[in-house]
Amino acid sequence: MNKPPEAPLYGFSLLDGLAYLRELGAGRLVHLFSRLSMERMLYISQRIAHAEILRLLKSVNQEKLVEVMQSMRNEEIIRLLRSVSEKDLILLLEEIPTADLIAWLHHSPVQETATLVNGIGARDSVRLIRGAGVEQSIELARLLKARRLVDLVQSIGVDVALELVQAVPLADIKRWVRKRGIQDLKILAPWLGAGNLAKILEGLGVDRAAAMIKTIGAAESVRLLHLVQSMTLPAASAEQLEALLQGKAAAPGRRGAGKKVRKGAKPRATGRAPRAGQPGRATGRRAARRAAPRRK
């Protein structure tokens, strides 16, 4: 298979070098070349327009930019500069702490980062990474991949996505996604609330909750739970509800319900006579004889 042709290289002339010197100043230019090496700067300058490089160097903290670039391969730097807009790249560099940004770029391929930033915007990308924490964000991106993560955030909004990641343990999210994907989350998270969804997953367990959603559907589940919310339900303890799930629970409020009856055992006598018309009550001639006074 033939490789696609590489973009044409930019030349690097004495005038370009003077432009760097004029825009950055001797001190910053010497610092830049000493940290990145002349070879690396020449490689980048040949593939990215000089004006773009200068704007980037002047817009962000140079030390931070150098640290991030040092952690990346030359090809990754070029790919990032070409796939993410200058404005978005500046926002990422300004808003995400250096160590977090380096960790993110180390674990997430540049193309995945570009898909996320271009899909939900740089500002929401920053909010997601900082709000969820870089480690959790990396795990979430690994689990969903950038396209599904973009789909989820676009559907429920970054605020609900953050609530979901903060409320539901990552292990439960992983288990749910493997069983049900993200389509149900796009309904359940905003319409039930991330905290309530976390309680359902904790109370029922992911497997039972997923089976319930599979049976009746996400939208019907939301409708059912909103209906239940308006009800006054009999009091029940956590132990009783767990027994109910196991098929061993007595109806709430019944004393002795659910106790086993020994096979062949006779019912206990209550000491009370049966009411009129009930089985066991004597009727007709027999009843009249019993009611008549005995002869002395």
N, C-alpha and C positions, 0 to 999 in steps of 0.2 A: 504494500500500500504506500502510495506516495504521500509524503508529509506536506501539509499546507505551506505555502510560501511564507517565510517570515517577513514581518513588516520591514520596510527599508530602514537602514541605519542612518542616524543623523551624524553629520560630521562634527568634529570638535576642533575649532580653529583657535588661533591666538585671540581673536576678537571675543569668542565665547568665554575663554579664560578670563579676559579683562572684564567681561560682564559679570561673571561670578565675583571677581575681586571688588568691583564697584558696588554691587548690590549687597554683598555680605560683609565686606570689610576683610582686611588681612587676617585679623585674629580668628574670626569664625571660619574663614576658609582654611587656614592652617589646621585648626582643630578638626574640621571635617575630614580633610585628607589624612590626618594622622590617625583618626579612628576608623575610617572606612577603607583606607588605602586608595592610592591613585588608580590602580587597576579596576577596583570595584566602581569607583565614581565614573571612570571612563566607560565601563560596560553599561552603566545606567544611562549616562549622557548620550550614548549612541542609540538608545532605544526609546527614550522619553524626551519629549521636546524640552529644550533648555528653559524656556519661559515657565513651563509647568513645574519643573524642578525648583526653580528659583522662588516661585510663589509658595510652594510647599515649605521650603526651607525658611522663608521669611514669616510664614503664618503660624508655625508651631514651635514649641520648644525644641531647639536643635539637639540638645542632649538626649531628650526622650526619643526623637526621631532616629537618632543614631543607634540608640540601644535596641529599638525595635528592628531596624534594618540589619543590625549585626546578628540578630537571632534568626534571620531568614536567609534562604539561598538566593542567589542573584535572580534565578528564573522566577521564584516566588514573588520577589519584589516587583519585577516587571509585570507579572500577571496581575498583581494587586493594583498597581498604578493604572493599568489599562482597563480593569474591570469594575473599579469603584471610582465614582466621580471625585474630583478634587475636593469639592465642598464636603462630601460625606466622609472622605478620608480624614480631613482636618478635624471634623467633629469627633470621629472615633479616637484620634490621637489626643484631643483635648479633654474628652470626658471619661475615658476608661483609664484607670491606673496602669502605669507601665507594665508592672509584673502581670496583671490580669490580661492585658492585651497580648503580651508575649505568650502567655499560657494558652490563650484562645487560639492565636494564629499557629501555635505549635501543634495543637490537637485537632484543629479544624482546617481542612484543606482550603486554600485560597478561594477556589471556585465555590465552595459551600458558604464561605463568608460573604462573597459577592452576591450569591443568590439570596441570602438572608437580608443583607443591607439593601439591595435593590428591590426586594420583595416587600418589606415592612418599613423601610426607611431607616436611615442612620440613627435618628433620635430614638425611635422605638427599639432598635437593636441595642443601643446603649442602655435604655431602661431595663430591658430584659436581662442583659448580662450583669448589670450592676444590682438589679433588684433580686434576681434569683441567686446571685453569686456565681462566680466564674466556673467553679467546679461543677455545680448543678447544671449550669447552662451548657457546659461541654457535654455532660452526660445526656441531657435532653436532646441536644443536636445530634449526638451519636445515635440515639434511639430513633428519632423521627426522620433524620436527614433534613437538609435545609428546606426542600420543597414542601414536605408535610408540615414542618414547623411553621413555615410561612402561611400555609393554608389554614392551620389552626389559629394563628394569631390574627390573620385577616378576618376570620369568621367570628371570633369571640372578643377580639380587642386585646391589647397588651395588658390592660388593667386586670381583666378576668384571667388571662393567661398567667400573670404573676400570682394572683390569688390561688389559682389551681396548683402551681408549683410550690407555693409556700404552705398550702393547707394539706395537700395529699403527699404522703411519702413517695419518694422517687421509685422505690421498689414496687409500690402499688400501681403507679403510673405505667411502669414497664410491663407489669403483668397484665394490666388492662389493655394496653395498646397491642400486646401480642395476641390477646384473645378477641378484642373487639375493634381494633384500629382507632381512628380519631373521629369518625363520623358521629358516634354517640356523644363524645365529649363536646362536640360543637353545639349540641342541644342541651345536655345535662348541666354543663358548667355555668352557662349564663342564666338558665331558667330555674335551676335549683339553688345556685350559689355554690361556690367552691367549698366553703366550709361544710355545708349540708351534704354535698357529695362525699366529702372526706368521712363524715359520720356514717353514711350509708356503707361505704367500702370497709370501714372499720367494724361496724356492727354486724353486717352480713358476711363480710369477707369478699374478696374480689371475685372469686369463682361463683358464689351464689348471686352476687349482684349482676355479674355478667350474664348468668343464666336467666335471671329475671328480665333483663333488658332484651335479651335475645328472644324471649318468649312473647313479651307484650309490646316491645318497641320502646325507644327512648321518649318519643313524644307522648305516648299513652302513659308511660311511667311518670312523667312530669305532671300530666293531668290527674293521675291517680293520687300522687303525693300532695298536690295542691288541694284536692278534694278531702283527703285525710286531715289536712291541716285545719279545715273548718269544722271537724267533728270533735265531740267530747267522747273520748274513749275510756273504757274501764281501766282502772289502775292495774298495772302489772309490773312486776319486778324484772330486772335483767335476767335473773335465774329462770323465772317463769317463761320469758320470751325465748330463752335458749332452749328450754325444755320443749317449747312449742315447735321450734325448728327441728328438734329431734323426734317429734311425734309422741312425746311423753307427757305433755302438759294437760292439767285439768283446766276446765273453764274458769275464768276469773270469778271469785266470789263464792264458789261452791265448796263447802266443807266436805272433806273426805272424798271428793270426786277424784277419780283416777286411781283409787285404791283397788288392789286386786281382791277378787272374791273367790274363796276356795270352792273348787268344783264340788257340787253336791251339797253345799252348805245350805241350811234352812234359814229363811229370813228371820230376823229378830222380831220378837213380839213387842208391840208398842204399848200394850195395856189398854188401848182404846177400842171401843166397840165400833164396828163398821157403821157408816151412815146408811140411812134408808136408801134402798135401791142399789146398794153396792153388793158385790159378790160376798157371800158368807153370811148375809143377814137372812134369817128364817122368814118365810112369807106364807100366806094362805092358811089352811087348817092347822098346820104345825105351829104357826105363830099364834093362832087363836088359842090353841090348847095351852101353850106356854103362858099366855097372858091371863087365862082364867084362874080364879082363886082355887086353891086346893081344898078338898073336903077334909074336915077333921074327923 
